[in-house]
Amino acid sequence: MVVAAVVCGLTAGALSGCGGSVPEGRGGHGGAASGAPAATPRASTAADPTRVPGVGDRLQSLIPTDSGQVVAVYGEGKDSADATLVLYTRHGSGWRRARSWPAHNGTKGWTPDHHEGDKRSPVGVFTLSDAGGVLEAPGTGLPYTRSASFAAPRSWDERYWHDFDYVIAIDYNRVKGTPPNDPTRPQGRSKGGSIWIHMDHGSGTSACVSVSKPAMEYLLRTLDPARHPVVVMGDKADLEA
């Protein structure tokens, strides 16, 4: 299931940051993600346990019926880099909140029609199939590729060096079953690619979603391919539309 796009930044054969040729975040809204859970966003749909809170009919209908895990990313606003990431798990016909954390998205906010270089994260529903990073996997059911090729260039500011220690690929414009840094883009380069959930550096990205190291470790240990995990992401207004 794929309904929108974002770039998290690999050029063909070379790492170029989370969606651009240089690190993003200097224009972000601050608020570095911590290991502490964040408050669950309030939403009009929260009272119905059969629905993912804060997600309207349009995107709710795109969540696969066999999905038992949803990573919901609630952006604070269309032009904001601040977000909250919440993991929900299905129990019978209902969804339960498992954990949540502060997060960041694209420096310029969100878009329903992402193109490479626009510095906005996508609004949409995407499957989560593969993971990887510089560090050894902390224990994960997702196929995991460990490689030094994920490392951010040391020419970048030091606060960006560990962004890609752990990454989870978001299945937009990529081939499932390949490492997250595989540069293949079936829809063409202009539509972006190499879309990740990765470690946070304290401000906005070029289009990816970023959370703290403890959050990444929890997600990697918890996401289960047998439960067909997906990410539902966007600014709150678009999510609820």
Disulfide bonds with the S-S distance in Angstrom:
Cys8-Cys208 1.44
Cys18-Cys208 2.30
